[in-house]
Amino acid sequence: MKEFIEFVLQFGELNTQQIKLIRQKAKEITLEKEAYFAEAGKVLNEVCFVLDGILRICYYNNKGEEITKIFVEENHLLYDLKNAPSTEYIQAATPCKLLVFSNADWREISDTILVWEPIIQKITNKALVEKLQRVSPLVAQDATTRYLEFLEKYPTLANRIPLSYIASYLGITQQSLSRIRKNIR
């Protein structure tokens, strides 16, 4: 919980009562590796903050191939308050420890703490910039360059998650990724 409060305080100020409310609404859960936090076709009813571990967001294309869209690592917030069924899966790429809030509790926090929405907007804007920096260049580059940029942008992930997830994210086969890794050593 301490990590989440420290994270939020980077984007705005909260008083002791506000922090107490947030603590009351939060619940810590663990996910085993490969367990799902959310599944396609279902509404995501919780907001989560990654305390430890790595989540991946993935989907299946029209050929039935699993595609990794993005990785969510420690100190990142994950939410979708649209109340619409998701088209993606959220899966633990490693064992994970998450701080979760029900959507109703999250709305209560927002309704009670007047500075909450501006804080969350700053967090969302920062995450969007990070996502664009990570995803945009990948489209026009060769596989080796994409992998090298992956290592630069996700320096802690390469040794923590299965190669199949990285290959899926980069849009290449696991065999190609193995060759690339061998050639750059």
N, C-alpha and C positions, 0 to 999 in steps of 0.2 A: 504493500500500500504506500509505503514511504516513497518508492520510485515514482508512482503515479502522481502524488502530490508535488514532488520536486519537478516533475515534467510539466505539470499544469502551471506551476508558479513561474516558469520561464516565459509564459505568455500573458500573465496578468497577476494581480494580487487577490488573495482571499484572506478573510479573517478566520479566527479560530472556530467560530460557530459554523461557518460555511464548510470548513475542512471537516468538522465533526459530522455534518450532514452527508458529505461525500463518503466518509468512512462507513457510516451506517448503511448506506445503500450498496456498497461494493461487496462482492463475494469472490473469493479466490478459488479457482478450479485448476485441475491438472488434466492434460491430455497426453495419452500415450502416443508415441510415434505412429503415424499413419491414421490416427483417429480423426474423425471429422468434427469440426466445430459447427459447420453449417453445410447443408446439402442443397444441390440444385432442386428447384421445384418447391422449396420451402421458404417461408418468410424468416429472415434473420431477426429474432426477437430480443437480441442482446447486443450491447456495445461491449467491446473487449479491448483491453490494453495488454500488450504482451510484456510480461515481467521477465520471462526467461524462455528461450527457445525460438523457433522459427515456424511461422505458418506459411503456407503457400495457397494462392488462389489459382484454381485451375478449372478447366472445362473440357468437354469433348467436342471435337469438330464433327463435321458431317460425315467423315470417314470413320468415326469412332475412335480417333486417336486422342489421347490425353495431352492437353496443351497447358503448360504452366504459364500463367499470365504475369504473376508478380510474387515476390516474397515479402513477408511482413516480419521484421525482426524486433528485437527488444526495443522498448521505449517507443512503440508506435501504437496508435489508436486505430481501431477498426470498427466501423459502424455503417449502418444503412437504415435510416429511419423512414424509408418510403413505404414500408409495409406491403411490398410487392414480392411475389416469389422470385427467388434468385435464379439466375441461369448458370451460376458457378458454384463450385465446391470450395470450402475453406478447410484445409487439412493440415494437421501437424506434420511438418517435414522432420522435426526432431521432437523429443519429449518437450512439452510446453507447460509453463505455469502462467495462467491468465488471470487478470482481474476483470470480472464481468459485472455489468449493470443491466437489469431488465430495461427495455425501452421505456416502460412506464416510470421506473425510478429515474432514468436519465432525463425524461421530460420534467419530472418533479424537481430535480436539481436545477434544470434550466429555468423553470417557473419561479423557483425560490431565490436563486442566486442571480441577481440582475446582470452581473459582469460575466456570467457563464457563456452566453452566446458569443460575445466578442472574443473570448478566450478560445472557444472551440473553432471559431472562424479563422483565427490566426494559426491554430494547429492544422486545420484543413488546408489552408493556403500553403503552408510550409510543406505538407505532405504532397500536395499536387505538384509543386515545383520539383520536389525530389523525384516523383514518379516520372514527370516529363523528362528530366535529365537522364534518368535510367533507361527509359523505353525509347525515346525518339531516335537516338543515333543507331540503335540496333537494326533498324529496318534496311538501311542502305549499305551495310558493311559486310565484308567477307567474314566467314565463321571464326577465323583466328582473331581478327580484330574485335569481333563481338565478345569472344571469350576473354580477351585481355581487358576490355572495358568492363565486363562483368566483374573480373577480379578487382579492378580499380574501384568500382562503385559499390560492390558488396565484399569488401576485403575479408570479412569474418565468416562468410558462408561456404566457400569452396570446400573446406575440410569438415564441414558440419552436416551437410546434406548429401543425399545420394546423387551420383553423377547423372542418373536418369532424369532427375528433376532439372538439373542445370541444362542438360542437352535439350529437354523439352522447352525450357525458357528461351534458349538460344535459337530454337528452330532447326536443330540438327540431330543426327542420330547419335546414340551413345558411342558407337564405334568411331564416328568422326571426332567426337569430343576426346576420346582416348588418344587418337592420333595427334590431335592438336596439342594436348597436354604433354605427350611424349616429345614432340618437336620443339616445344618452347622451354624445356628443362635444360 
